[in-house]
Amino acid sequence: MVPISVNGYKKSKIEQEDTMMRVLIVTAVILVVAAVTAVAADKAGPLMEEQVLFKAGQHGCAIYRCPSLVVTKCGTILAFAEGRRPPGGDWSNIDLALRRSLDGGRTWSGIQFIADQGELTLGNACPVVDYNTGTIWMLFCRGSEPGRGNADVLVMKSTDDGQTWSEPVDISSTAKDPVWPFVGTGPGHGIQLKTGRLLIPSWADATKNHGEIQSSYCFYSDDHGSHWKLGQALTQGASCECDVVELVDGTVYLNARSRPDKRQRAYAFSTDGGHGWSEVKYDATQPATPCDGALVRLTDTGRFQKNRILASSPGNPRDRNHLTIRLSYDECRTWPVSKVVTPGYSGYSDMAVANDHTVLCLYEADGCRKLVLARFNVEWLTDGKDYLQSK
């Protein structure tokens, strides 16, 4: 080792080694402090806030139902609902309503109606965001005549972050089987797979008696919404309204409303991007009354220390109440964490994750007289036992 000269004085080998050791110790301390600070920054206190986004009577609607949530490429939160004109039934005059949030779900714009075709039913909103192009695609259903709902599948789009929307286009010829008398997109939201595919969870009736024999299915686009293709129907008579999430290995997990005699959430898996499916089974660890629910990924191990997927549905197997959020750490195999959002009436729900990783859950409350937005974090969900630690 060549002696270091400082102001004409040459340090000995022992002095040089001592200096280097001091530098290493200081560097190590700095790194430890930085790591502890980074972990502490990921921790937060429990957060749970609620506000009413849609309320019966607003803008001449008897009720608002069937919520949908998506987060745009720009981070804007879009909340959709069926604005049901009096008397407010499933096949009544229904228009599609929208509110936008530019601050992660804290404050919202006023209600605007993005689709209205007179007395016809427009419902089952199922938006999906193409994060490659920024386009928001809105898939929904239309009745063939007043008083007759869910006959056709329509699509429209927004290329300006949900501010304006194109005219609806009928895609029934490729998004449903022509023998199905009734069809339903979502309701809820679609997803974009890692391949770029836009996947829309849906359901259909096999007979003219609505609700008699139903099945879940999906349709999808591999060219950014220009064309849509029909996937295979799942086990007939086993499930209907459904939600999907992509697992880290590319498998798609489907969680669905089961038939009235099951009282448990139905589920299935797809290894080909949502075209074909495994046999529908039922999860005894997810008791639920027949009702639409929601699925959303909170984190994955690409950016965070843990995989986390959330599911929502009424937790009472006999009635629509006790809206429950469930958390899986093992890609939907088990659901070890669950927490009730409200013990009162709670029907359909949908979820999204804001850019700050708070969770948004929009759900039917007060006998469908309100759509309430719950905004919470994983600390609230787990009573402080878990927090989001980034890599």
C-alpha positions as CSV (number, residue, x, y, z in Angstrom):
1,M,0.0,0.0,0.0
2,V,1.5,3.4,-1.1
3,P,1.4,5.9,1.8
4,I,-1.2,8.7,1.3
5,S,0.2,12.2,1.5
6,V,-2.0,14.9,3.3
7,N,-0.5,18.4,3.5
8,G,2.9,16.9,3.1
9,Y,2.5,14.2,5.8
10,K,2.4,10.6,4.6
11,K,0.0,8.4,6.5
12,S,1.3,5.0,7.6
13,K,-0.4,1.7,6.4
14,I,-2.1,1.4,9.8
15,E,-3.4,4.9,9.7
16,Q,-4.7,4.3,6.1
17,E,-6.5,1.1,7.2
18,D,-8.0,2.9,10.2
19,T,-9.3,5.7,8.0
20,M,-10.8,3.2,5.5
21,M,-12.5,1.3,8.3
22,R,-14.0,4.5,9.6
23,V,-15.3,5.3,6.1
24,L,-16.8,1.8,5.8
25,I,-18.5,2.1,9.2
26,V,-20.0,5.5,8.5
27,T,-21.2,4.2,5.1
28,A,-22.8,1.2,6.7
29,V,-24.6,3.4,9.2
30,I,-25.9,5.6,6.5
31,L,-27.2,2.6,4.5
32,V,-28.9,1.2,7.6
33,V,-30.6,4.5,8.4
34,A,-31.7,4.9,4.8
35,A,-33.2,1.4,4.8
36,V,-35.0,2.0,8.1
37,T,-36.3,5.3,6.8
38,A,-37.6,3.7,3.6
39,V,-39.4,1.0,5.5
40,A,-40.9,3.6,7.9
41,A,-42.0,5.6,4.9
42,D,-44.1,2.6,3.7
43,K,-45.9,2.4,7.0
44,A,-49.0,4.3,7.6
45,G,-51.8,4.5,10.2
46,P,-55.1,2.7,9.5
47,L,-57.2,4.6,7.0
48,M,-61.0,4.1,6.5
49,E,-63.1,6.9,5.0
50,E,-66.6,6.7,3.4
51,Q,-68.6,9.1,1.3
52,V,-71.8,8.8,-0.8
53,L,-71.1,9.1,-4.5
54,F,-74.6,8.4,-5.9
55,K,-77.9,8.9,-4.1
56,A,-81.5,8.0,-5.0
57,G,-83.3,11.0,-6.5
58,Q,-80.3,12.8,-8.0
59,H,-80.8,13.9,-11.6
60,G,-84.3,12.2,-11.7
61,C,-83.0,8.7,-11.0
62,A,-85.1,6.5,-8.7
63,I,-81.9,4.7,-7.7
64,Y,-78.3,4.1,-8.8
65,R,-77.0,0.5,-9.0
66,C,-74.3,-1.8,-10.2
67,P,-71.1,0.2,-9.5
68,S,-67.9,0.1,-11.5
69,L,-64.4,1.5,-10.8
70,V,-61.3,2.0,-12.9
71,V,-58.1,3.9,-12.6
72,T,-56.9,5.5,-15.9
73,K,-53.4,5.7,-17.2
74,C,-53.2,9.2,-15.8
75,G,-54.3,8.1,-12.4
76,T,-57.8,9.5,-12.6
77,I,-60.5,7.5,-10.8
78,L,-63.7,6.8,-12.8
79,A,-66.8,5.7,-10.9
80,F,-69.7,4.4,-13.0
81,A,-73.2,3.4,-12.1
82,E,-76.6,2.6,-13.6
83,G,-78.8,5.6,-13.3
84,R,-82.3,4.0,-13.1
85,R,-85.2,6.2,-14.0
86,P,-88.5,5.5,-12.2
87,P,-89.6,2.9,-11.3
88,G,-86.0,1.7,-11.0
89,G,-86.3,-2.0,-12.0
90,D,-83.7,-4.1,-13.8
91,W,-85.3,-3.5,-17.2
92,S,-86.5,0.1,-16.8
93,N,-85.1,3.2,-18.5
94,I,-81.5,3.1,-17.4
95,D,-78.7,5.4,-18.4
96,L,-74.9,5.2,-17.6
97,A,-73.7,7.7,-15.0
98,L,-70.1,8.8,-14.3
99,R,-68.1,10.7,-11.7
100,R,-64.4,11.5,-11.9
101,S,-61.8,12.0,-9.2
102,L,-58.4,13.7,-9.9
103,D,-57.0,13.2,-6.3
104,G,-57.1,9.5,-5.7
105,G,-60.8,9.3,-4.7
106,R,-60.9,12.1,-2.1
107,T,-63.0,14.6,-4.1
108,W,-65.3,14.0,-7.1
109,S,-66.8,15.8,-10.0
110,G,-70.6,16.1,-10.5
111,I,-72.6,13.3,-12.1
112,Q,-72.6,13.2,-15.9
113,F,-74.5,10.8,-18.1
114,I,-72.4,9.2,-20.8
115,A,-74.9,7.0,-22.5
116,D,-78.7,7.4,-22.9
117,Q,-80.9,5.7,-25.6
118,G,-84.3,6.9,-24.6
119,E,-86.5,4.3,-22.9
120,L,-84.0,1.5,-23.5
121,T,-82.1,-0.3,-20.7
122,L,-78.4,0.5,-20.8
123,G,-76.6,-1.4,-18.0
124,N,-74.0,-3.8,-16.7
125,A,-71.2,-1.3,-17.1
126,C,-67.8,-3.0,-17.4
127,P,-65.0,-0.6,-18.3
128,V,-61.4,-1.6,-19.0
129,V,-58.3,0.6,-19.4
130,D,-55.8,-0.1,-22.1
131,Y,-52.6,1.1,-20.3
132,N,-50.6,0.8,-23.5
133,T,-52.7,3.4,-25.3
134,G,-54.5,5.2,-22.5
135,T,-57.9,4.5,-24.0
136,I,-60.8,3.6,-21.7
137,W,-63.2,1.1,-23.2
138,M,-66.7,0.9,-21.8
139,L,-68.5,-2.4,-22.4
140,F,-72.2,-2.6,-21.5
141,C,-75.5,-4.1,-22.5
142,R,-78.7,-2.7,-24.1
143,G,-82.3,-4.0,-24.2
144,S,-83.8,-4.7,-27.6
145,E,-87.0,-2.8,-26.7
146,P,-88.4,-0.9,-23.7
147,G,-88.9,-3.2,-20.8
148,R,-86.6,-5.9,-22.2
149,G,-83.0,-5.7,-21.0
150,N,-79.6,-7.2,-21.7
151,A,-80.1,-8.3,-25.3
152,D,-77.1,-6.7,-27.0
153,V,-73.4,-6.0,-26.2
154,L,-72.2,-2.5,-26.9
155,V,-68.8,-0.7,-26.7
156,M,-67.7,2.9,-26.6
157,K,-64.5,4.6,-25.7
158,S,-62.8,7.6,-24.2
159,T,-59.4,8.9,-25.3
160,D,-59.3,12.0,-23.0
161,D,-59.3,10.4,-19.6
162,G,-63.0,9.9,-19.4
163,Q,-64.1,13.5,-20.2
164,T,-65.9,12.6,-23.4
165,W,-67.1,9.4,-25.0
166,S,-67.7,8.0,-28.5
167,E,-71.0,6.8,-29.7
168,P,-71.8,3.2,-28.8
169,V,-71.1,0.4,-31.3
170,D,-73.0,-2.9,-31.3
171,I,-70.5,-5.8,-31.0
172,S,-73.0,-8.6,-30.2
173,S,-71.9,-10.7,-33.2
174,T,-68.5,-11.3,-31.6
175,A,-69.1,-10.8,-27.9
176,K,-72.0,-13.2,-27.3
177,D,-73.4,-16.5,-28.7
178,P,-76.5,-15.6,-30.8
179,V,-78.5,-18.4,-29.1
180,W,-78.2,-16.6,-25.7
181,P,-81.5,-14.7,-25.0
182,F,-79.9,-12.6,-22.2
183,V,-76.3,-11.5,-21.7
184,G,-74.5,-9.3,-19.2
185,T,-71.1,-7.7,-19.1
186,G,-69.6,-7.6,-15.6
187,P,-70.9,-5.6,-13.9
188,G,-67.6,-4.3,-12.5
189,H,-64.5,-3.8,-14.5
190,G,-62.4,-5.7,-17.0
191,I,-58.6,-6.1,-16.9
192,Q,-55.6,-5.9,-19.2
193,L,-53.3,-8.9,-19.1
194,K,-49.6,-8.7,-19.3
195,T,-49.9,-9.8,-23.0
196,G,-51.9,-6.7,-23.7
197,R,-55.2,-8.6,-24.0
198,L,-58.3,-6.7,-22.8
199,L,-60.5,-9.2,-20.9
200,I,-64.2,-8.7,-20.1
201,P,-65.9,-10.9,-17.5
202,S,-69.5,-11.6,-18.5
203,W,-72.5,-13.9,-18.0
204,A,-75.3,-15.3,-20.2
205,D,-78.6,-17.1,-20.0
206,A,-79.2,-20.4,-21.7
207,T,-83.0,-20.2,-21.8
208,K,-85.6,-17.6,-22.3
209,N,-86.6,-17.8,-18.6
210,H,-84.2,-15.2,-17.2
211,G,-82.1,-16.6,-14.4
212,E,-83.1,-20.2,-14.9
213,I,-79.8,-21.5,-16.4
214,Q,-76.9,-19.2,-16.5
215,S,-73.1,-19.4,-17.1
216,S,-70.1,-17.1,-16.7
217,Y,-67.9,-16.4,-19.7
218,C,-65.4,-13.8,-21.0
219,F,-64.7,-12.1,-24.3
220,Y,-61.5,-10.2,-25.2
221,S,-59.6,-8.1,-27.6
222,D,-56.0,-8.6,-28.7
223,D,-55.7,-5.5,-30.9
224,H,-56.4,-2.7,-28.4
225,G,-60.2,-2.8,-28.8
226,S,-60.5,-2.8,-32.5
227,H,-62.0,-6.3,-32.6
228,W,-63.5,-8.6,-29.9
229,K,-63.6,-12.4,-29.6
230,L,-65.8,-14.7,-27.7
231,G,-64.4,-17.1,-25.2
232,Q,-65.8,-20.4,-24.0
233,A,-68.7,-20.5,-21.5
234,L,-67.9,-21.9,-18.0
235,T,-69.7,-24.9,-16.4
236,Q,-73.4,-24.4,-17.3
237,G,-75.7,-23.5,-14.4
238,A,-72.8,-23.1,-12.0
239,S,-72.2,-19.3,-11.9
240,C,-73.1,-16.0,-13.5
241,E,-71.9,-12.4,-12.7
242,C,-68.1,-12.6,-12.3
243,D,-64.8,-10.8,-11.8
244,V,-61.3,-11.7,-13.0
245,V,-57.7,-11.0,-11.9
246,E,-54.4,-12.1,-13.5
247,L,-52.1,-14.2,-11.2
248,V,-48.3,-13.7,-11.3
249,D,-47.8,-16.8,-13.4
250,G,-50.2,-15.5,-16.1
251,T,-53.1,-17.7,-15.0
252,V,-56.5,-15.9,-14.8
253,Y,-58.6,-16.4,-11.7
254,L,-62.4,-15.9,-11.9
255,N,-64.5,-15.3,-8.8
256,A,-68.3,-15.4,-9.4
257,R,-71.8,-15.2,-8.1
258,S,-72.9,-18.8,-7.6
259,R,-76.4,-20.2,-8.0
260,P,-78.9,-19.7,-5.1
261,D,-78.4,-23.2,-3.6
262,K,-74.7,-22.9,-3.1
263,R,-74.2,-19.8,-0.8
264,Q,-70.5,-19.8,-1.5
265,R,-68.4,-17.9,-4.1
266,A,-67.8,-19.8,-7.3
267,Y,-64.3,-19.9,-8.9
268,A,-62.4,-21.2,-11.9
269,F,-59.0,-20.8,-13.6
270,S,-57.8,-20.1,-17.1
271,T,-54.4,-20.9,-18.5
272,D,-55.0,-19.4,-21.9
273,G,-55.8,-15.8,-21.1
274,G,-59.5,-16.2,-20.3
275,H,-60.7,-18.2,-23.4
276,G,-61.1,-21.7,-21.8
277,W,-61.7,-22.5,-18.2
278,S,-61.4,-25.2,-15.6
279,E,-64.6,-26.6,-14.0
280,V,-66.4,-24.2,-11.7
281,K,-65.9,-25.1,-8.0
282,Y,-67.1,-23.4,-4.8
283,D,-65.0,-21.9,-2.0
284,A,-66.3,-22.8,1.5
285,T,-64.0,-20.2,2.9
286,Q,-65.9,-17.5,1.0
287,P,-69.5,-17.8,2.2
288,A,-71.7,-15.3,0.4
289,T,-75.3,-14.8,-0.7
290,P,-75.9,-14.8,-4.5
291,C,-74.6,-11.3,-5.4
292,D,-72.0,-9.7,-7.6
293,G,-68.6,-9.0,-6.0
294,A,-65.2,-7.7,-7.0
295,L,-61.6,-8.6,-7.4
296,V,-58.5,-6.5,-7.6
297,R,-54.7,-6.9,-7.3
298,L,-53.2,-4.7,-4.6
299,T,-49.5,-5.6,-5.0
300,D,-47.2,-8.1,-6.6
301,T,-43.6,-9.1,-5.8
302,G,-42.3,-7.3,-8.8
303,R,-42.5,-4.1,-6.7
304,F,-43.4,-5.1,-3.2
305,Q,-42.4,-7.7,-0.7
306,K,-45.7,-9.6,-1.0
307,N,-48.4,-10.6,-3.5
308,R,-51.8,-9.3,-2.4
309,I,-55.2,-9.8,-4.0
310,L,-58.5,-8.5,-2.6
311,A,-62.0,-9.8,-3.0
312,S,-65.3,-8.2,-1.9
313,S,-68.8,-9.6,-1.5
314,P,-71.6,-9.7,1.1
315,G,-70.3,-12.0,3.8
316,N,-73.7,-13.2,5.0
317,P,-74.7,-16.4,3.1
318,R,-78.4,-15.6,3.7
319,D,-78.8,-12.0,2.9
320,R,-77.1,-9.0,1.3
321,N,-75.3,-7.4,4.2
322,H,-71.9,-7.6,6.0
323,L,-69.9,-6.4,3.0
324,T,-66.6,-8.2,3.5
325,I,-63.1,-7.5,2.1
326,R,-60.9,-10.6,1.9
327,L,-57.1,-10.7,1.4
328,S,-55.0,-13.4,-0.3
329,Y,-51.2,-13.6,-0.1
330,D,-50.9,-16.8,-2.2
331,E,-52.6,-15.8,-5.5
332,C,-56.2,-16.7,-4.5
333,R,-55.6,-20.1,-3.0
334,T,-56.5,-19.0,0.5
335,W,-58.0,-16.0,2.1
336,P,-56.6,-15.7,5.6
337,V,-57.6,-12.1,6.2
338,S,-61.2,-10.7,6.1
339,K,-62.8,-7.6,7.5
340,V,-66.4,-6.3,7.4
341,V,-66.8,-2.8,5.9
342,T,-70.4,-2.5,7.1
343,P,-72.8,-4.8,8.9
344,G,-75.7,-3.2,7.2
345,Y,-77.3,-3.7,3.8
346,S,-74.6,-4.1,1.1
347,G,-75.2,-5.4,-2.4
348,Y,-73.1,-5.2,-5.5
349,S,-69.5,-3.8,-5.2
350,D,-66.4,-3.0,-7.2
351,M,-62.9,-2.1,-6.3
352,A,-59.9,-0.2,-7.6
353,V,-56.4,0.7,-6.3
354,A,-55.4,4.3,-6.5
355,N,-51.8,5.3,-7.4
356,D,-51.0,5.8,-3.7
357,H,-52.1,2.1,-3.1
358,T,-55.2,3.0,-1.1
359,V,-58.1,0.8,-2.0
360,L,-61.4,2.1,-3.2
361,C,-64.6,0.0,-2.8
362,L,-67.8,1.4,-4.2
363,Y,-70.9,-0.6,-3.0
364,E,-74.6,-0.5,-2.9
365,A,-75.9,0.5,0.6
366,D,-79.1,1.5,2.4
367,G,-81.3,-0.8,0.3
368,C,-79.7,0.4,-2.9
369,R,-80.7,4.0,-2.1
370,K,-77.0,4.9,-2.1
371,L,-73.7,4.0,-3.6
372,V,-71.0,4.5,-1.0
373,L,-67.3,4.7,-1.6
374,A,-65.1,3.2,1.1
375,R,-61.4,4.4,0.9
376,F,-59.0,2.3,3.0
377,N,-55.5,1.0,3.3
378,V,-54.0,-2.4,4.1
379,E,-53.2,-1.3,7.6
380,W,-56.9,-0.8,8.3
381,L,-57.7,-4.1,6.6
382,T,-55.2,-6.1,8.7
383,D,-55.5,-4.1,12.0
384,G,-52.0,-2.9,11.5
385,K,-50.5,-6.3,11.1
386,D,-49.5,-5.7,7.5
387,Y,-48.1,-2.7,5.5
388,L,-46.9,-2.1,2.0
389,Q,-43.1,-2.6,2.0
390,S,-41.7,-1.8,-1.4
391,K,-38.5,-3.4,-2.7
